[in-house]
Amino acid sequence: RGSLRRELHKMAAAAGAEAAAVAAEEEKRLLEGDPESGGDSEDEGDSDSSGDGEDEEKENEAEIQRLEEQLSINAFDYNCHLDLIKLLRQEGELIKLRRARQKMSELFPLTEEIWLDWLKDEIKMASESSEREKVYELFERAVKDYICPEIWLEYAQYSIGGIGQEGGIEKVRSIFERALTAVGLHVTKGTALWEAYREFENAILETAQPAPGSVPSPEQQQMLCSQLEKIHTLFRRQLGIPLLDMEASYAEYEEWSEDPIPETTIKNYKKALQQLEKCKPYEEALLGAEPPKLAEYQAYIDFEMKAGDPARIQLIYERALAENCLVPDLWARYNQYLDRQLKVKELVLSAHDRAVRNCPWTVGLWIRYLLAMERHRVDHSIISEMFEKALNAGFIQATDYVEIWQAYLDYLRRRVDFTQDSSKELEELRSAFARAVEYLKQEVEERFSESGDPSCTIMQNWARVEARLCNNMQKARELWDNIMTKGNAKYANMWLEYYNLERAHGDTQHCRKALHRAVQCTSDYPEHVCEVLLTLERIEGTLEDWDAAVQKTENRLARVNEQRAKAAEKEAALAKQEEEKAEQRKQARAEKKASKKAKKNRIGDKRKADDDDEGEWGQEEEADLPSKRHKGDGDGIHLEEEMEVETGLFGRSGPEKPDLPGNQKEKASTSRKDIPKVFHDSSKDNVTVFVSNLSYTMADPEVKLKELFESCGEVAEIRPVFSNKGTFRGYCYVEFKEEKSALQALGLDRQVVEGRPMFVSPCVDKNKNPDFKVFRYSTTLEKHKLFISGLPFSCTKEELEDVCKAHGNVKDIRLVTNRAGKPKGLAYVEYENEAQASQAVLKMDGLTVKEHVIKVAISNPPLRKLPDKPEASRASPFAVPRQVYGARGKGRTQLSMMPRALQRQGNPVAKAENGMVQNSPATSSQPPQEPKKMSNADFAKMLLQK
C-alpha cells in the first residue's frame, strides 16, 4: 500500500509539473508575445512595431470601456458579453476577465466553448490546493449548465492531478461515475469517457503490481484481484450500451481478459449492437443536417420515447437543448416529461432553472417553474424570489404579465387555510391581489398602452375568493363595482357573472338590484338580461316586483329596438348612397365612352371624305351627296377639323394638321393592328417570370430589362405589354433559356428600377394551379421580428441598421414603401432570436430618430377585414330575378341602347279587353318562341298605338 501511494504521488507530481510548465509557457507568451515575431529585427523596426502595438492596445482599451458602459445600461446583451470576454482574454486582463465571465454566468447558461476556455485559463493559474478547490467548484457549475461530454472528460482528467491527496482516488472515481451517468450513453461521444475511466483503473493496476521476483502478500493479492474485477466490470458495463466502435471495445476486452468472456456479457453485447443499428439512422441524420437540426432531434426524441428508457430520453433531450437552447417549445416539452415521468427534485428544478435562464421572455416556462417548485415543496421565500425575477424578465405582451400574476396568486391561495378567520397567509394573498391590480394598471399599461386584462379576470378571481372562501360578500361587491366602472357595464356576460355570484353567496335584494342595473346598462344582449330578470321575479318576486320588471324591460327593449331601427335606416341610407354613387360612376363612364366613340366616328367620316384626292371625281361625288341636312351641320365641319388638329390620331396633341397622303385611311385603320397582342405560352411557365410595377414612361423596356435580367442567365425573349394607344402598361413577360435562370431572376423582386420597386413573380396559370400561393409577408406573430413606425421618410436602411444592431444581430431590415417606391415611415427588423428582439423593444420604443419619436413593437399584423357589403347583408323584398346575359357576359355600362317602346317583355303577356294584363298559365309553361319578323309598317303601327 505504501508503494502504491508513492507511485500515485509521482503521477500527481508529474501532472502538476506538466501543468506548471504549460502555465509558465502560456504566461510568457501572453506577456512577451511570439518570440519569432521580431527578436532579430533592428531597433527601428522594434520601435515601429511597439508603436503599432500601443495604438492597438489603446483601441482595445477604449472598446473595453465602451462595452462595459453598454453592459451597465443593458446587462442582458448576450453578444456584448461575448465581445468583452474576447477582448479581455486577448489583452491578458485576467482579473477583469474572471469578473466578466462571472457576471455573464449569473445571467445566462454558458456554452461549452466558453466554459472550456474559462476552465483552461483557471487551471493554468491554479497551483495551490485552495486554488484547485475553486477550479473544482467551477467545474461543478459548468456541468450543470448543459450535458457536455468534453467538459466531463476535462473534469475527470483534471481530478487525476489530485490523486496524491487524501481520498484523491475515490474522488476521481466518483467524478468518473457521475460523468458516465450523465453522458455515458452518448452514442458518439460516450466511448471516450469509458476508455478514460479504464485507462485510469489500468494505471492504478500497474502501480499495484508487485516488484519482479517478489511474492505478493495476501493483502496485495486481494488488492490485485479487486482492481482486476473493477476493470472487468467496466468492460462489461460498456459492452452493454450501444456506442460507436463497439466492435473495437469487444476485441480489446477479448485481448485483455485472460478468462473467456461470460455468456451474459456476450448476450448483452449483441443486444446493444442491435439497438445501435436502430440508432444509427438518427445519428447519421444529425451528422448530415445543418443547424439547428430541430426536425432531426425531434425524430430521435420520438424514437427514444417509444423505447421508454428514461436515461436515454433525458440524454437526447439534453443533446438537442445544447444546440437549441433558445427554443422555448423544446424546453417546455423536456420539462413536461421530467415533471410527469422522472419527478426527481434536483433534476426537475435544475432543468426548469436552465429553461428560464435561456428563454426568460417566455411566460409559460416561468409558470411551469413556479408549479414545479410548489410541487417539490420549495421554501416560500425562494418561490417568491423567483416570481420577482419573472416580473423583471421583460415579457413581450401585456397578457404575459396577467398570466404570471395569476399563477402566483393561485399558489398563494393554495397556501391559505380558509377555516381560520384570519391568518398571515390570507393577508399576504389579499395584498398580492391588490399589488397585482396596481401593477397591471401602472407598470404594464404604461409600457404596452393596455393592462392586458380588459375583463378584469384577476379582480373577478379576487371577488370569488372573498365571497366563497372568506364569506366577505361586501368586499366582493366593492370589487365588482370597480370592475363595472372599467368599461365592462355594457356587457351582458359581466352582469350575469356578478348575478351568479350574488345568487350563490348573496341575497335576493342584491340580485334584483344587479339585474335592474344590467337592464339599464347592457348594450350587447339586453334581451338576455331582461329574460333573467323576469325569471327571477317569476320565481321569487311579488306582483309589484313583477309589474316593475315588466315595465322596465318593455321600456328598455322598446328603446333598444328604436335605436336598432335608426341604425338600420342609417345603414340602409349609406348603402343606398353607395349604390347611387356607383351607378353615377357607371353612367359617367358610359357617357365618356360613348362620347369618345362618337368623336372617333366623326373623325373617321372626315378622313373618309378627305381621302379622295382625284380632283373632279371628288367634287362630283360631293355634289351628288344628298342635300338633306340636320340642325347644326354647318358648324360641325369646323369642329371636326379642330378636333383633328388638337388630338391627332391617338389623342396626342400636334402643332398643326399634317398633310395626309392618299392612303391615310388604310394607315389609320391599321395603326392599332400594328401593335402586336402579347400572348403567353403556358407550357413555358417554368422558364418565364412576370415583371410588374414598372414605370409607364420607361423608354425601350425591352432593352432596359434585357440588360437587367441578363445577369441571371441567357434571355430568350422579353414581351412588354402595350395599350391600344401604344403606351407601355408597366408589365411584361421575361422568358429565359433555362429554368434555373428564371429561379435566379426571382431574387430581383422589389429591386428599384427608375424610382419604383420592380415586382418579379413566377408565371403560373391560376386556372391550372388554383392552390398556387404567391409570396406574401407573414401576417402572424413573429417574436423575433420588430415593427417600427414613426420613422422619418429620409431614414435609410443603413441608418436604421446602425440604430438596431446595438441590441443584437440584425438579420434583415425591410423599409415599407408604396407601389411608387416612396417610404411610408414603417419598417420591419428581423433579429436572430426572440431574446434580442425583446430587448430591442425595451430599449428602442420611444427612441428619437431625426427628431421623430418611433414606436417599436413585436411584429403581429392585424387581421385584414373584408369590406362589408350592405346589399348582401339582407335580402331586398323587391328582389329581381337574376338576369341571363349573352355570350359576352355582363356589359360594362349596363345601359340599354334599344328604345323602351321596342323592348319586349321577359315573359309572354296577353292584353285583355278591359286593359288588364293577364298571365296565362298555359302560355307561361310553354318555352319562348322566336319573335316574329316585323316590317316597317308593323313598326309604325306599334309606335302609333303607344
Sequence and secondary structure as in RCSB ss.txt:
>XXXX:A:sequence
RGSLRRELHKMAAAAGAEAAAVAAEEEKRLLEGDPESGGDSEDEGDSDSSGDGEDEEKENEAEIQRLEEQLSINA
FDYNCHLDLIKLLRQEGELIKLRRARQKMSELFPLTEEIWLDWLKDEIKMASESSEREKVYELFERAVKDYICPE
IWLEYAQYSIGGIGQEGGIEKVRSIFERALTAVGLHVTKGTALWEAYREFENAILETAQPAPGSVPSPEQQQMLC
SQLEKIHTLFRRQLGIPLLDMEASYAEYEEWSEDPIPETTIKNYKKALQQLEKCKPYEEALLGAEPPKLAEYQAY
IDFEMKAGDPARIQLIYERALAENCLVPDLWARYNQYLDRQLKVKELVLSAHDRAVRNCPWTVGLWIRYLLAMER
HRVDHSIISEMFEKALNAGFIQATDYVEIWQAYLDYLRRRVDFTQDSSKELEELRSAFARAVEYLKQEVEERFSE
SGDPSCTIMQNWARVEARLCNNMQKARELWDNIMTKGNAKYANMWLEYYNLERAHGDTQHCRKALHRAVQCTSDY
PEHVCEVLLTLERIEGTLEDWDAAVQKTENRLARVNEQRAKAAEKEAALAKQEEEKAEQRKQARAEKKASKKAKK
NRIGDKRKADDDDEGEWGQEEEADLPSKRHKGDGDGIHLEEEMEVETGLFGRSGPEKPDLPGNQKEKASTSRKDI
PKVFHDSSKDNVTVFVSNLSYTMADPEVKLKELFESCGEVAEIRPVFSNKGTFRGYCYVEFKEEKSALQALGLDR
QVVEGRPMFVSPCVDKNKNPDFKVFRYSTTLEKHKLFISGLPFSCTKEELEDVCKAHGNVKDIRLVTNRAGKPKG
LAYVEYENEAQASQAVLKMDGLTVKEHVIKVAISNPPLRKLPDKPEASRASPFAVPRQVYGARGKGRTQLSMMPR
ALQRQGNPVAKAENGMVQNSPATSSQPPQEPKKMSNADFAKMLLQK
>XXXX:A:secstr
 HHHHHHHHHHHHHHHHHHHHHHHHHHHHHHH  TTTTTT  HHHHHHHHHHHHHHHHHHHHHHHHHHHHHHH T
T HHHHHHHHHHHHHHT HHHHHHHHHHHHHHS   HHHHHHHHHHHHHH  SHHHHHHHHHHHHHHHHHS  HH
HHHHHHHHHHTTTTSTTHHHHHHHHHHHHHHHHTT TTTHHHHHHHHHHHHHHHHHHHS  TT    HHHHHHHH
HHHHHHHHHHHHHHTS  TTHHHHHHHHHHH SS   HHHHHHHHHHHHHHHHHHHHHHHHHHS TT HHHHHHH
HHHHHHHT HHHHHHHHHHHHHH TT HHHHHHHHHHIIIII  HHHHHHHHHHHHHH TT HHHHHHHHHHHHH
TT  HHHHHHHHHHHHTS  SSHHHHHHHHHHHHHHHHHH  TTSS  HHHHHHHHHHHHHHHHIIIIIHHHHSS
 S TT HHHHHHHHIIIIIS  HHHHHHHHHHHIIIIITT HHHHHHHHHHHHHHS HHHHHHHHHHHHHH  S 
HHHHHHHHHHHHHHH  HHHHHHHHHHHHHHHHHHHHHHHHHHHHHHHHHHHHHHHHHHHHHHHHHHHHHHHHHH
HHHHHHHHHHS   THHHHHHHHHS     TTHHHHHHHHHHHHHHH SSS   SS     TTHHHHHHHTTTTS
      GGGGGGEEEEES  TT SSHHHHHHHHHTTTS EEEEEEEE TTS EEEEEEEEESSHHHHHHHGGGTT
EEETTEEEEEEE   TTT TT        S EEEEEEEE   TT  HHHHHHHHGGGS EEEEEEEE TTS EEE
EEEEEESSHHHHHHHHHHHTT EETTEE EEEEE          HHHHS  TT        TT S SS    S G
GG   SS  EE TTS EE  HHHHHS         HHHHHHHHHH 
